[in-house]
């Protein structure tokens, strides 16, 4: 089955809602499972729970079939997201435009300025969908 991963902030921002809405649409179109991911940053003492995340998403969008809610802790959001993409063996990653530039910086530090879409497609076999605003 195809897997879509979408990282979001908690509480859900307007950008997170837009990105999540697109991820839901893509998952439905691809008949895919959806993983909604939030990263608790160690340095912010974030303590969002999976239940918090699920409740917030379902308040906004209702019940979403074939959806998994994941909360990970990390120092860097982008690296933690990449770890989740790898562990989920995601086929599609839906991110906001702002997140894309942050990912590009992270990947650039690791691999000397690659093209993000090419990197994800070749290294992780994942397609990236970028959502504007």
N, C-alpha and C positions, 0 to 999 in steps of 0.2 A: 504494500500500500504506500502511496505517496505521502510524505510528511512535510508539513509546512511549519516553520518556526517563526514566531513573531515576538521580539523583545519589546516590552512596554515599561513605562514608568508607573510607579504607584505613589500617591493616588494618580489615577489616569488623567493625563493632561489632554488638551484638545488635540495635540499632535499624536499622542498615543491612541486616542480614539479613532483618528483618521487612519492610522497605520493598522490598527486592529480591524477596523471595518474592511479595509482592503484585504487583509489576511483571511478574514472570514469568507469574503467573496472568492478569493483564489482557491481556498480549501474546498469550497462548495463546487466551484467550476472543475477542479481537478479530482473531485471525489476523494479528498485527502483527509488524513487526520491533522489536527492542529495542536501545536504546543505553544501555549502562551507563557512567556518567560519574563520574570522580573529578577533583577540582580540587586541584592542587598549589599551595599558597600561596607566593608569592614570598618573603614575610617569614619563612616557616618553613623555607626551603631544601628544601622537599619534592621528592623525586626519585622518586616512584612511577612505574613504567613501565607501559605498556599490557600487557606480558607479566605483570608482577606482579599487576595488577588481574585479568586474565583467569584466571590460575592460582588466585588466591584465590577467585574466584567459582565456578570449576569444581570446586574442592575441596569447596566447600559445597553446590553445587546440581547438579553434573555438567555435561555439555555442554548448552548451551542453543542450539537452532537459531535461525537468523536474528538472531544477536546480534552487535553491534559494541561494542568496548571502546574508550573514549576517555578520554585524560588530557589535561586543559588546565591551563595555569598562569594565575594571576590574583592580584590583590590582595584582591578581595572574592569570596567563594564565590558569593553569590547573583547578583551581576552576571555572573559567568562562566557560571553555569548558565543564566541568561536568554539570554546570547549563544548558547549551544549550542542551546537550545530554538528560537531564531529561525533559526539556521543549518540545523538539522535539519528545520525546518518541522514540529515535533512536533505530533501530534494529541492525545496524552495525556502528561501529566507526573505521575509518581508520586513523592510526597515524604512524608517523615515529619512528624509534627505539629510538632516543634521547628523543622524547616526552614520550615514554612509561616509561622510567626510572624516568622522572620528575613526571608523574602521580602516579607512584608507591610510590614515596616519599610523595606526597600530601595525598594519600589514607592512607599510613602508619601513618601519623600524625593524621589523623582522626580516624582510626580504629585499631591501634596497629598491623601493619604488615600483612595485608591480601594479598592473591594472587590476583593480579589485574584483571585477566580474570574472576576468580570466583566471585569477587566483582561486576564487571560490569554485568555479566550474572545473578547473583542472585538479586542484588539490583535494577538494571535498565533494566534487560532483554535485554541486548545488547551484541552482539558479537564484539570482538575487532580483527582487522586485523592490523598487524604490518608490515611496509615496511622498509627494510634495505636500507640505503644510497641512 
